[in-house]
Amino acid sequence: MLGAAALSLPNRVFAAASALTPYERRVFEVAKSQQERVAQHLWRNDLVGIADYGVPSWKPRLHFADLEKGTLRSFLIAHGRGSDPEHSGWLQSFSKEPGSEATSRGAYLTCEWYTGKYGTSIRLVGLDDDNSTALDRLIVMHPAWYVEQSMIEKWGKIGRSEGCFAMGQADFNEALWHLSGGRLLFADRIGEV
């Protein structure tokens, strides 16, 4: 079982990969395969962000897969209102349509920081047909008050964005320092924990 995952990772992370759960190995497999698929667009290849929308919003489902160190760190992340109209906490559908307020699936290039409605944010460029309207829709990564553990404690789930990749403030600072600047952010349903 480990063989396929270990083969897709650099040799220096083989030992770390043996300690991973099957789900964590799946995250690394997706990170590596998607990074290889869009490599010509990326500026940096050390870390990949994987937003797994097959997991509910009350669980950490944004994973930072460090392909050099073989480590995985996970965070809460919102999905769009249009992807979950009943606010169940589960993403129901993806859309790239302007005005849909939905999350789009696919590979994104993380670009520069800028100051916007939610403060410092990270611009995203969609690299696939399923998210090709991201820049026009102003789909970005940003901090948001509604993506905090306190929301889960009160409501059983976090809030929804307008299609953006919204994170809690402290977690978003991790994205600023470790995921921005030309790395891959990939969003899809890849599995359940």
Rosetta silent file (secondary structure, phi, psi, omega in degrees, C-alpha in Angstrom):
SEQUENCE: MLGAAALSLPNRVFAAASALTPYERRVFEVAKSQQERVAQHLWRNDLVGIADYGVPSWKPRLHFADLEKGTLRSFLIAHGRGSDPEHSGWLQSFSKEPGSEATSRGAYLTCEWYTGKYGTSIRLVGLDDDNSTALDRLIVMHPAWYVEQSMIEKWGKIGRSEGCFAMGQADFNEALWHLSGGRLLFADRIGEV
SCORE:     score description
SCORE:     0.000 S_00000001
   1 L     0.000  -43.163  179.799    0.000    0.000    0.000 S_00000001
   2 H   -68.270  -27.016 -173.938    2.807    2.410    0.884 S_00000001
   3 H   -50.444  -51.524 -177.744    4.685    1.569   -2.300 S_00000001
   4 H   -64.661  -41.547  179.936    2.716    3.805   -4.681 S_00000001
   5 H   -67.175  -43.445 -177.952    2.694    6.759   -2.281 S_00000001
   6 H   -65.683  -36.863  179.547    6.378    6.410   -1.473 S_00000001
   7 H   -65.560  -28.506 -178.288    7.306    6.209   -5.156 S_00000001
   8 L   -84.188   -6.253 -179.821    5.535    9.481   -5.832 S_00000001
   9 L  -106.988  155.311  175.911    7.477   11.293   -3.086 S_00000001
  10 L   -59.801  151.836 -179.064   11.153   12.288   -3.077 S_00000001
  11 H   -55.660  -36.857 -175.520   13.490    9.689   -1.548 S_00000001
  12 H   -67.518  -12.131  177.895   14.343   11.937    1.409 S_00000001
  13 H  -107.525    8.204 -178.886   10.727   11.762    2.644 S_00000001
  14 H   -58.000  -44.783 -178.735   10.354    7.991    2.335 S_00000001
  15 H   -62.749  -42.559  179.519   10.876    7.415    6.060 S_00000001
  16 H   -66.509  -36.571 -178.062    8.316   10.085    6.977 S_00000001
  17 H   -63.208  -29.633 -178.938    5.823    8.699    4.462 S_00000001
  18 L   -66.855  -20.126 -179.887    5.809    5.342    6.247 S_00000001
  19 L   -91.549   -2.980 -176.781    4.270    7.029    9.318 S_00000001
  20 L   -79.121  150.138  173.419    1.407    8.607    7.357 S_00000001
  21 L   -74.120  164.739  176.523   -2.188    7.422    7.518 S_00000001
  22 H   -56.608  -39.579  178.810   -3.814    6.172    4.281 S_00000001
  23 H   -64.520  -44.112  179.774   -5.658    9.505    3.981 S_00000001
  24 H   -63.609  -38.181  175.912   -2.445   11.509    4.447 S_00000001
  25 H   -62.162  -39.151  177.941   -0.724    9.373    1.809 S_00000001
  26 H   -62.089  -42.203  177.368   -3.629   10.150   -0.536 S_00000001
  27 H   -58.797  -45.819  178.962   -3.128   13.894    0.081 S_00000001
  28 H   -64.036  -40.039  178.292    0.569   13.548   -0.806 S_00000001
  29 H   -60.823  -45.813  179.056   -0.240   11.525   -3.940 S_00000001
  30 H   -64.432  -43.891  179.867   -2.666   14.201   -5.133 S_00000001
  31 H   -57.851  -48.133 -177.730   -0.207   16.991   -4.267 S_00000001
  32 H   -67.405  -45.371 -177.480    2.605   15.384   -6.244 S_00000001
  33 H   -66.647  -40.036  179.202    0.499   14.392   -9.271 S_00000001
  34 H   -70.035  -37.258  177.474   -1.172   17.804   -9.533 S_00000001
  35 H   -62.582  -42.682  177.991    2.147   19.600   -9.101 S_00000001
  36 H   -64.039  -38.385 -177.904    3.632   17.551  -11.945 S_00000001
  37 H   -63.620  -37.434 -175.773    0.558   18.245  -14.113 S_00000001
  38 L  -113.723   21.064 -173.479    0.850   22.049  -13.830 S_00000001
  39 H   -53.026  -35.481 -176.444    4.614   22.333  -13.202 S_00000001
  40 H   -65.467  -17.266 -179.282    5.181   24.741  -16.091 S_00000001
  41 H   -95.728  -14.983 -172.079    3.025   27.371  -14.315 S_00000001
  42 L   -88.300  148.665  176.723    4.592   27.112  -10.850 S_00000001
  43 L  -100.189  -26.824 -177.948    7.410   29.226   -9.465 S_00000001
  44 L  -136.512  143.180 -174.139    8.021   27.095   -6.363 S_00000001
  45 L  -123.168   12.142 -175.233    7.674   23.355   -5.830 S_00000001
  46 L   -77.991  -35.001 -173.580    8.411   22.801   -2.141 S_00000001
  47 E  -137.118  141.675  177.973    4.862   22.934   -0.757 S_00000001
  48 E  -126.043  135.685  173.015    1.386   22.265   -2.197 S_00000001
  49 E   -93.749  129.893  178.161   -1.948   23.303   -0.692 S_00000001
  50 E  -120.641  114.094  175.109   -4.737   20.736   -1.039 S_00000001
  51 E   -96.693  108.128 -176.653   -8.300   21.853   -0.226 S_00000001
  52 E   -97.334   98.110 -178.103  -10.264   18.638    0.186 S_00000001
  53 L   -85.921   14.265  167.825  -13.944   19.499   -0.128 S_00000001
  54 L   -86.223   -1.166 -179.819  -14.916   15.856    0.361 S_00000001
  55 L  -110.917  142.940 -178.659  -14.498   16.651    4.074 S_00000001
  56 L   -70.920  161.410 -173.850  -17.067   18.741    6.025 S_00000001
  57 L   -67.919  -15.635 -179.817  -16.321   22.311    7.090 S_00000001
  58 L   -85.652    2.396  176.440  -16.027   21.457   10.781 S_00000001
  59 L  -117.720  149.553  174.517  -12.855   19.457   10.092 S_00000001
  60 L   -62.319  123.080 -175.620   -9.444   20.719    8.946 S_00000001
  61 L  -135.773    5.520  169.332   -9.494   20.144    5.190 S_00000001
  62 E  -103.519  118.870 -175.101   -6.849   22.479    3.795 S_00000001
  63 E  -114.140  131.147  172.269   -3.589   20.582    3.865 S_00000001
  64 E   -97.218  105.317 -179.911   -0.113   22.011    3.378 S_00000001
  65 E   -94.753  108.136  177.491    1.880   19.084    1.965 S_00000001
  66 E   -84.422  105.442 -174.691    5.593   19.817    2.270 S_00000001
  67 L   -75.441  -17.277  178.242    7.028   17.659   -0.491 S_00000001
  68 L   -85.763  -39.965 -176.833   10.607   18.256    0.624 S_00000001
  69 L   -96.885  -15.544 -178.689   10.191   17.401    4.321 S_00000001
  70 L    74.145   25.357 -179.353    7.311   14.930    3.997 S_00000001
  71 E  -106.926  156.216 -178.950    5.208   16.789    6.558 S_00000001
  72 E  -133.180  127.984  175.160    1.533   17.637    6.465 S_00000001
  73 E  -123.388  140.610 -173.045   -0.218   20.479    8.306 S_00000001
  74 E  -126.279  147.570 -173.859   -3.985   20.944    8.176 S_00000001
  75 E  -141.224  160.716  171.338   -6.303   23.927    8.652 S_00000001
  76 L   -73.284  145.395  174.247   -9.956   24.922    8.498 S_00000001
  77 L  -150.452  141.185 -178.321  -11.089   26.455    5.210 S_00000001
  78 L   -83.479  159.749  167.079  -14.461   27.743    4.023 S_00000001
  79 L  -117.558  170.363 -174.938  -16.332   26.888    0.857 S_00000001
  80 E   -76.737  152.035  176.918  -18.680   29.184   -1.049 S_00000001
  81 H   -55.853  -41.679 -178.421  -22.356   29.882   -0.254 S_00000001
  82 H   -67.935  -17.190  177.264  -23.316   28.799   -3.747 S_00000001
  83 H   -88.751   -9.431 -176.434  -21.673   25.426   -3.149 S_00000001
  84 L  -151.167   67.141 -173.918  -23.748   24.806    0.005 S_00000001
  85 L   -58.315  -30.770 -178.706  -27.059   26.735   -0.276 S_00000001
  86 L   -88.093   -3.118 -177.792  -28.613   25.047    2.784 S_00000001
  87 L    54.644   53.938  178.146  -25.456   25.648    4.866 S_00000001
  88 L   -80.532  -17.884 -173.763  -25.100   21.993    5.818 S_00000001
  89 L    95.740   -5.438  178.199  -21.331   22.311    6.234 S_00000001
  90 L  -112.511  134.023  173.272  -20.763   20.053    3.217 S_00000001
  91 L   -68.932  125.991 -178.491  -19.826   21.312   -0.243 S_00000001
  92 L   -95.526  -36.155 -176.520  -22.624   20.181   -2.572 S_00000001
  93 L  -157.133  157.391  175.641  -21.361   21.437   -5.940 S_00000001
  94 L  -104.646  154.037  173.054  -18.602   23.373   -7.684 S_00000001
  95 L  -157.726  146.982  174.013  -19.090   26.235  -10.139 S_00000001
  96 L  -108.594    2.991 -174.731  -16.947   28.735  -11.999 S_00000001
  97 L   -69.828  132.161  175.339  -19.900   30.909  -13.050 S_00000001
  98 L   -57.111  137.791  179.528  -19.698   34.606  -12.148 S_00000001
  99 L    84.142   -4.410 -177.175  -22.228   35.467   -9.458 S_00000001
 100 L   -75.483  -21.211 -174.550  -22.567   31.846   -8.298 S_00000001
 101 L    54.122   28.528 -178.451  -20.745   32.484   -4.973 S_00000001
 102 L  -104.414  159.724  172.614  -19.543   28.890   -5.365 S_00000001
 103 L   -79.824  142.723  175.222  -16.176   27.264   -4.912 S_00000001
 104 L  -106.721  142.665  176.718  -14.404   26.163   -8.098 S_00000001
 105 L   -88.190  161.329  173.453  -12.387   22.967   -8.349 S_00000001
 106 E   123.550 -174.046 -178.598   -8.982   22.695   -9.929 S_00000001
 107 E   -90.235  137.213  176.973   -5.404   23.942   -9.744 S_00000001
 108 E  -125.114  142.432  169.305   -4.611   27.523   -8.752 S_00000001
 109 E   -91.378  124.856  175.557   -1.352   29.445   -8.881 S_00000001
 110 E   -82.116  130.111 -175.809   -0.881   31.446   -5.676 S_00000001
 111 E  -112.514 -144.626 -173.500    0.364   34.897   -6.577 S_00000001
 112 E   -78.741  163.657  173.182    1.246   38.108   -4.777 S_00000001
 113 E   -80.523  153.690  172.352   -0.237   39.601   -1.629 S_00000001
 114 E  -153.210  165.817  177.847   -2.475   42.642   -1.850 S_00000001
 115 E  -103.110  122.517 -177.786   -4.701   44.615    0.522 S_00000001
 116 E  -134.100 -156.873 -177.096   -8.416   44.152   -0.103 S_00000001
 117 L   -54.519  -36.290 -178.239  -11.793   43.951    1.612 S_00000001
 118 L  -103.718   19.949 -177.203  -10.510   41.390    4.148 S_00000001
 119 E    87.868 -148.999 -179.532   -7.066   42.939    4.616 S_00000001
 120 E   -63.871  130.205 -177.603   -3.997   41.203    3.266 S_00000001
 121 E  -138.186  166.309  179.776   -5.064   38.551    0.755 S_00000001
 122 E  -115.046  122.099  175.645   -3.441   36.265   -1.823 S_00000001
 123 E   -67.820  144.491  179.160   -4.371   36.557   -5.487 S_00000001
 124 E  -126.780  139.510  174.906   -5.154   33.261   -7.254 S_00000001
 125 E  -115.194  123.152  177.236   -5.011   32.380  -10.941 S_00000001
 126 E   -73.124  132.851 -177.100   -7.095   29.399  -12.075 S_00000001
 127 L  -105.733   -2.713 -178.288   -5.088   26.975  -14.202 S_00000001
 128 L  -121.348  163.042  176.721   -7.934   24.659  -15.278 S_00000001
 129 H   -59.925  -36.996 -178.440  -11.116   25.095  -17.273 S_00000001
 130 H   -66.368  -16.321  179.488  -13.147   24.441  -14.084 S_00000001
 131 H  -134.146   23.088 -175.198  -11.619   27.512  -12.386 S_00000001
 132 L   -65.794  -15.020  179.828  -10.582   29.664  -15.336 S_00000001
 133 L   -96.334    7.528 -174.633  -12.777   32.560  -14.165 S_00000001
 134 H   -55.347  -46.851 -177.864  -11.104   32.820  -10.723 S_00000001
 135 H   -64.718  -44.255  178.613   -9.236   36.050  -11.458 S_00000001
 136 H   -65.724  -34.501  179.846  -12.319   37.727  -12.983 S_00000001
 137 H   -81.389   -4.669 -177.632  -14.492   36.518  -10.068 S_00000001
 138 L    62.289   39.810  175.952  -11.915   37.860   -7.585 S_00000001
 139 L   -80.016  120.013 -174.423  -11.493   34.425   -6.003 S_00000001
 140 E  -138.466  176.223  167.192   -8.623   34.781   -3.523 S_00000001
 141 E  -101.054  133.125  179.687   -7.297   33.428   -0.231 S_00000001
 142 E  -153.048  160.985  175.354   -8.123   35.720    2.703 S_00000001
 143 E   -79.817  152.531  179.046   -8.640   35.715    6.460 S_00000001
 144 L  -152.982  139.920 -179.171  -12.189   35.664    7.819 S_00000001
 145 L   -64.468  -24.870 -174.929  -13.748   35.816   11.277 S_00000001
 146 L   -86.082    6.904  178.061  -16.208   33.046   10.360 S_00000001
 147 L  -116.994   60.145 -178.654  -13.477   30.411    9.922 S_00000001
 148 L  -129.145  155.687  177.888  -12.542   29.920   13.569 S_00000001
 149 H   -56.596  -32.992 -179.506  -12.895   27.036   16.029 S_00000001
 150 H   -61.607  -30.635  176.916  -15.328   29.207   18.031 S_00000001
 151 H   -68.006  -39.463  178.164  -17.801   29.015   15.111 S_00000001
 152 H   -65.819  -42.257  179.523  -17.680   25.206   15.225 S_00000001
 153 H   -62.591  -35.381 -178.182  -18.207   25.252   18.982 S_00000001
 154 H   -85.426  -43.638 -170.784  -21.237   27.536   18.583 S_00000001
 155 H  -114.501  -10.707 -178.433  -22.808   26.339   15.300 S_00000001
 156 L    85.049    2.482  179.876  -21.208   22.957   14.570 S_00000001
 157 L  -165.409  167.971  175.593  -19.563   24.266   11.384 S_00000001
 158 L   -91.367  172.531  177.694  -17.745   27.289   10.015 S_00000001
 159 L   -77.140  179.702 -178.547  -19.254   30.015    7.866 S_00000001
 160 L  -114.671  152.210  177.464  -19.253   30.224    4.079 S_00000001
 161 E   -97.776 -169.885  173.513  -17.417   32.547    1.719 S_00000001
 162 L  -101.046   27.914 -178.899  -18.483   33.968   -1.639 S_00000001
 163 L   112.589  -10.254 -179.454  -16.329   31.346   -3.362 S_00000001
 164 L   -79.445  164.108  175.423  -12.998   32.404   -1.865 S_00000001
 165 E   -91.033   86.933 -176.300  -10.597   30.247    0.126 S_00000001
 166 E   -93.886  137.170 -178.971  -11.212   31.862    3.522 S_00000001
 167 E  -129.331  163.304  171.135   -9.178   30.845    6.579 S_00000001
 168 L   -64.660  156.210 -174.006   -8.973   31.887   10.210 S_00000001
 169 H   -57.218  -51.718 -177.908   -6.593   34.803   10.850 S_00000001
 170 H   -62.869  -41.523  178.652   -3.772   32.850   12.528 S_00000001
 171 H   -66.255  -37.821 -179.695   -4.007   30.074    9.947 S_00000001
 172 H   -62.905  -34.548  176.720   -4.062   32.582    7.104 S_00000001
 173 H   -59.485  -34.193  175.471   -0.744   33.988    8.302 S_00000001
 174 H   -63.983  -39.901  178.452    0.664   30.489    7.674 S_00000001
 175 H   -65.320  -41.288  178.990   -0.657   30.668    4.092 S_00000001
 176 H   -57.015  -46.355 -174.373    0.939   34.082    3.596 S_00000001
 177 H   -81.804  -28.623 -170.563    4.355   32.826    4.645 S_00000001
 178 H  -117.264  -21.174 -176.319    4.271   29.288    3.268 S_00000001
 179 L  -110.747  -23.439 -177.442    1.775   28.944    0.380 S_00000001
 180 L   -74.961  175.142  172.722    1.858   32.262   -1.473 S_00000001
 181 L    82.979   37.595  172.071    4.384   33.290   -4.078 S_00000001
 182 L    98.144   20.518  177.938    3.925   30.905   -6.981 S_00000001
 183 L   -99.235  174.964 -178.860    2.945   27.612   -5.370 S_00000001
 184 E   -95.485  132.386  166.513    0.061   25.287   -6.163 S_00000001
 185 E  -117.148  123.803 -179.210   -3.294   25.320   -4.402 S_00000001
 186 E  -120.283  131.713 -178.850   -5.504   22.453   -5.587 S_00000001
 187 E  -123.224  132.091  176.119   -9.203   22.113   -4.733 S_00000001
 188 E  -174.528 -175.209  169.579  -11.434   19.092   -5.276 S_00000001
 189 L   -98.576  114.266 -177.975  -13.062   16.208   -3.403 S_00000001
 190 L  -115.045  -13.901  179.701  -10.254   13.750   -2.769 S_00000001
 191 L   167.421 -179.014  178.876  -11.472   11.688    0.141 S_00000001
 192 L  -130.156  149.449  176.639  -13.002   11.570    3.563 S_00000001
 193 L   -95.561    0.000    0.000  -11.471   11.167    6.996 S_00000001
